[in-house]
Amino acid sequence: MSLSSNSLERLVPDHLSPVDVTGRETLELHLERYRFAARHARAGRLLDIACGVGYGTRLLRDESQQVNFALGVDLCEESVDYARERYGCDGVEYRVGDAERFQDPEGFDTIVCLETVEHLPSPVRLLDNLVSLLRPTGVLVASVPTTPSVDVNPHHLQDFTERSFRRLFAQRPLAESACLRQVQPFGVTGILRRSEERLEELRPKLLRYYATHPGAALRRLASTVRYGFVNRYITIAWQRCT
C-alpha cells in the first residue's frame, strides 16, 4: 500500500508520524466529527460517502449499536482497498464510487458526508444525490470549513460560512437537529516555512495568488480580523422531513 502519509487531504492514522502535529490535530477533529455523527445516527443502514481509508466508517459502526450495516464509499480505489484490509468486519463494507453519482436501491437511514462539499465544483449536485438516497425521517450529517480555505488549499474549490452552508440545504426537505463547531489554531510561521511535510501541499506562491484573486485576499483578511489565526469548522445533522 503506497498511500502517502503526508497527504494534505487523505489521513491514514496508522501512518501518522509522532512529530506530525498538524496531522494528529486534524485526525482528532475528524474523529470528533465522526463521533458526533454516531450519536445522531438512525437505526438501520448507514452510508459514509467519501470515506477515505475507512477509519470513520468503522467508528460509525462500532459506536452506533443501532446501525446494522455501514457502507464506506470513496472514489480512490487504493483507499478502498486499504479500508477493506484494515477496517473491514461484519456489518462494514467498502466500495469504489463517485459521491455525485453513487446509487443504492435500498437507500440509507443515515448518510455521513464529512469535509467533502468544499472539494466539488457543484455542491448542489452532490446534495441532491444524497437526499435522494436518504430514507424518510433519515439523518444527513455533513461538515465543511467555515473560514477561508481555497486560498491555501489547492484541493478546495468552495469557501463557506455557516450561513452559506446552511443556505445550501435550505431548499431541501431537511430540518437541522444539531450542530458541532470546531476551532483549530494554526501557526503562520510554520505555514510560511512549510515546516511539516504535510504542509508542502499548500498552495505555492500565495502572494501571487492573492494578487490575481483579490476576493480571496479580502476573505482571508476579514476572517483573520474576526477570528485570528484559526481554522473553523461546522458539522450539522439534518433530519429528512418527508
Secondary structure per residue as TSV (DSSP state, phi and psi in degrees):
chain	resnum	aa	ss	phi	psi
A	1	M	-	360.0	125.6
A	2	S	-	-112.3	20.8
A	3	L	-	-58.0	131.5
A	4	S	-	-71.0	134.6
A	5	S	T	-80.8	-7.3
A	6	N	T	-113.1	15.3
A	7	S	-	-65.1	137.4
A	8	L	S	-67.8	-26.2
A	9	E	S	-109.7	-33.4
A	10	R	-	-110.9	99.8
A	11	L	-	-79.2	134.5
A	12	V	-	-120.8	97.1
A	13	P	G	-51.8	-41.3
A	14	D	G	-67.5	-17.7
A	15	H	G	-98.5	-3.7
A	16	L	-	-67.7	132.3
A	17	S	-	-76.6	147.8
A	18	P	T	-59.8	-23.5
A	19	V	T	-96.9	3.4
A	20	D	-	-84.0	80.8
A	21	V	H	-63.1	-46.3
A	22	T	H	-61.5	-43.9
A	23	G	H	-62.0	-43.2
A	24	R	H	-70.2	-37.8
A	25	E	H	-64.4	-42.4
A	26	T	H	-65.3	-39.8
A	27	L	H	-60.6	-43.6
A	28	E	H	-62.1	-37.2
A	29	L	H	-64.2	-44.0
A	30	H	H	-60.7	-45.6
A	31	L	H	-62.8	-38.4
A	32	E	H	-63.4	-39.6
A	33	R	H	-63.7	-44.0
A	34	Y	H	-64.1	-37.9
A	35	R	H	-66.5	-37.7
A	36	F	H	-59.3	-47.1
A	37	A	H	-61.7	-40.5
A	38	A	H	-61.2	-37.4
A	39	R	H	-66.6	-26.1
A	40	H	H	-105.7	5.2
A	41	A	-	-68.1	146.9
A	42	R	-	-92.7	158.9
A	43	A	S	-64.8	142.0
A	44	G	E	117.4	-136.7
A	45	R	E	-93.6	139.4
A	46	L	E	-127.4	139.5
A	47	L	E	-116.7	125.9
A	48	D	E	-108.2	99.5
A	49	I	E	-88.4	139.5
A	50	A	S	58.0	57.8
A	51	C	-	-81.2	-5.7
A	52	G	T	64.4	-133.5
A	53	V	T	-87.8	5.1
A	54	G	S	95.7	-0.5
A	55	Y	H	-65.6	-33.6
A	56	G	H	-70.4	-37.7
A	57	T	H	-60.1	-44.1
A	58	R	H	-65.2	-41.1
A	59	L	H	-60.0	-43.1
A	60	L	H	-60.4	-40.4
A	61	R	H	-69.6	-42.5
A	62	D	H	-70.2	-34.6
A	63	E	H	-99.6	-0.9
A	64	S	-	-121.7	89.5
A	65	Q	T	-62.5	-23.8
A	66	Q	T	-76.9	-14.0
A	67	V	E	-84.6	119.7
A	68	N	E	-99.2	-10.2
A	69	F	E	-152.1	127.6
A	70	A	E	-122.4	127.2
A	71	L	E	-115.6	123.1
A	72	G	E	-101.3	130.5
A	73	V	E	-125.3	132.3
A	74	D	E	-145.7	150.9
A	75	L	S	-73.3	-24.7
A	76	C	-	-87.6	112.7
A	77	E	H	-61.9	-36.9
A	78	E	H	-62.8	-41.6
A	79	S	H	-65.1	-40.3
A	80	V	H	-66.4	-40.7
A	81	D	H	-59.8	-43.3
A	82	Y	H	-63.4	-44.6
A	83	A	H	-59.5	-43.8
A	84	R	H	-61.5	-41.6
A	85	E	H	-73.5	-40.5
A	86	R	H	-90.9	-36.7
A	87	Y	H	-121.6	1.7
A	88	G	-	-68.3	144.4
A	89	C	B	-165.2	178.5
A	90	D	T	-60.1	130.6
A	91	G	T	87.2	0.6
A	92	V	E	-128.2	131.0
A	93	E	E	-136.8	151.3
A	94	Y	E	-128.4	138.7
A	95	R	E	-136.8	153.8
A	96	V	E	-83.9	131.6
A	97	G	-	-170.8	157.0
A	98	D	-	-91.1	123.3
A	99	A	T	-58.4	-34.0
A	100	E	T	-76.2	-19.1
A	101	R	T	-122.2	-4.5
A	102	F	-	-59.8	136.3
A	103	Q	-	-131.4	148.5
A	104	D	-	-150.8	119.4
A	105	P	T	-65.7	-22.3
A	106	E	T	-81.3	-24.7
A	107	G	-	75.4	178.7
A	108	F	E	-137.4	146.4
A	109	D	E	-83.4	-25.5
A	110	T	E	-138.8	134.2
A	111	I	E	-126.0	130.2
A	112	V	E	-117.2	128.3
A	113	C	E	-139.8	91.6
A	114	L	E	-106.1	131.7
A	115	E	S	50.6	49.1
A	116	T	-	-125.2	-40.3
A	117	V	G	-56.7	-36.9
A	118	E	G	-69.0	-11.5
A	119	H	G	-87.6	-8.9
A	120	L	-	-106.7	141.5
A	121	P	S	-69.1	-24.9
A	122	S	-	-132.1	81.3
A	123	P	H	-57.4	-30.4
A	124	V	H	-61.5	-38.9
A	125	R	H	-63.1	-41.7
A	126	L	H	-63.9	-47.2
A	127	L	H	-62.1	-42.6
A	128	D	H	-60.5	-39.1
A	129	N	H	-67.0	-43.1
A	130	L	H	-65.0	-41.3
A	131	V	H	-62.6	-36.8
A	132	S	H	-66.6	-24.6
A	133	L	H	-88.5	-9.7
A	134	L	E	-88.5	127.0
A	135	R	E	-70.1	159.1
A	136	P	E	-53.8	135.8
A	137	T	E	64.2	12.5
A	138	G	E	-71.6	171.1
A	139	V	E	-119.1	133.6
A	140	L	E	-113.9	125.8
A	141	V	E	-117.7	124.7
A	142	A	E	-139.7	154.3
A	143	S	E	-141.0	154.4
A	144	V	E	-150.6	160.5
A	145	P	E	-69.2	144.0
A	146	T	S	-117.0	10.5
A	147	T	S	-115.6	159.7
A	148	P	-	-55.5	141.6
A	149	S	-	-139.6	-22.8
A	150	V	T	-59.5	-33.8
A	151	D	T	-65.1	-39.1
A	152	V	T	-100.7	-22.9
A	153	N	-	-109.9	106.1
A	154	P	T	-67.9	-10.6
A	155	H	T	-81.9	-15.2
A	156	H	-	-94.9	138.2
A	157	L	-	-114.1	-11.8
A	158	Q	-	-133.1	138.3
A	159	D	-	-103.0	140.5
A	160	F	-	-128.7	150.2
A	161	T	-	-108.1	171.8
A	162	E	H	-58.7	-40.5
A	163	R	H	-65.8	-46.4
A	164	S	H	-69.0	-31.1
A	165	F	H	-67.7	-45.4
A	166	R	H	-63.8	-36.5
A	167	R	H	-62.6	-32.4
A	168	L	H	-59.2	-31.1
A	169	F	H	-96.8	-6.4
A	170	A	T	-65.9	-29.4
A	171	Q	T	-90.8	7.6
A	172	R	S	-104.1	161.0
A	173	P	S	-78.2	63.6
A	174	L	E	-131.7	142.8
A	175	A	E	-124.1	127.3
A	176	E	E	-66.1	134.2
A	177	S	E	-118.2	-22.5
A	178	A	E	-166.7	157.9
A	179	C	E	-145.9	154.8
A	180	L	E	-127.3	125.4
A	181	R	E	-107.5	140.6
A	182	Q	E	-133.4	147.9
A	183	V	E	-130.2	131.7
A	184	Q	E	-127.3	103.0
A	185	P	E	-63.6	149.8
A	186	F	-	-136.6	152.1
A	187	G	-	-94.9	122.1
A	188	V	H	-62.9	-40.9
A	189	T	H	-61.7	-44.1
A	190	G	H	-62.0	-37.6
A	191	I	H	-69.2	-45.6
A	192	L	H	-63.3	-37.1
A	193	R	H	-85.8	-12.1
A	194	R	T	51.1	53.2
A	195	S	-	-73.1	-14.7
A	196	E	S	-113.2	145.6
A	197	E	G	-57.6	-36.6
A	198	R	G	-60.3	-31.7
A	199	L	G	-77.2	-7.2
A	200	E	G	-65.8	-20.1
A	201	E	G	-82.5	-6.3
A	202	L	S	-61.8	156.2
A	203	R	-	-57.9	127.7
A	204	P	S	-77.5	160.6
A	205	K	S	50.9	55.6
A	206	L	H	-63.6	-38.3
A	207	L	H	-63.7	-38.1
A	208	R	H	-65.1	-37.6
A	209	Y	H	-62.0	-45.5
A	210	Y	H	-61.7	-36.2
A	211	A	H	-63.1	-32.4
A	212	T	H	-97.9	-7.7
A	213	H	-	-132.8	70.3
A	214	P	H	-61.0	-29.2
A	215	G	H	-62.6	-38.4
A	216	A	H	-65.5	-39.0
A	217	A	H	-63.9	-41.2
A	218	L	H	-66.6	-39.8
A	219	R	H	-64.3	-39.6
A	220	R	H	-65.5	-43.6
A	221	L	H	-62.3	-46.2
A	222	A	H	-62.6	-41.3
A	223	S	H	-65.3	-41.2
A	224	T	H	-66.9	-40.5
A	225	V	H	-63.6	-39.6
A	226	R	H	-77.5	-42.8
A	227	Y	H	-114.8	-16.6
A	228	G	-	86.9	-162.1
A	229	F	S	-89.2	76.4
A	230	V	E	-141.4	154.1
A	231	N	E	-101.1	137.4
A	232	R	E	-119.4	147.0
A	233	Y	E	-138.1	153.3
A	234	I	E	-133.4	139.4
A	235	T	E	-122.0	128.1
A	236	I	E	-125.0	139.2
A	237	A	E	-103.9	126.6
A	238	W	E	-116.8	143.0
A	239	Q	E	-106.4	135.7
A	240	R	E	-69.9	133.8
A	241	C	-	-89.7	-27.1
A	242	T	-	-134.0	360.0
